[in-house]
């Protein structure tokens, strides 16, 4: 058996843009977005934490939003936190706590049956 590398673009989905397609829904696959999407899927499938960093305009937010909002298993819950210069630590904590169920004093978790 021989092992070899394949191009990331081999797994790229076909892009069909119709006149009804919203501009914000158009994601043109590039080697970077395909690579990021595949690695993100692998990490999330194995329940590993993910931190995406990189230059502005490389598709990080689009790839993550697409995966979390449209392509996640129904047992998973995703929420987006949007920060500004005025966002306080208490506001962040309150938002996170509001999305979790209280198990007992000081112990929180996702709703039962969810991840």
Secondary structure, DSSP 8 states (H G I E B T S, - for coil): -------GGGG-------TTS-GGG-----HHHHHHHHHHHHHHHTT--------TTSSHHHHHHHHHHHSS-TT---------TT--HHHHHHHHHHTSEEEETTEEE--TT--
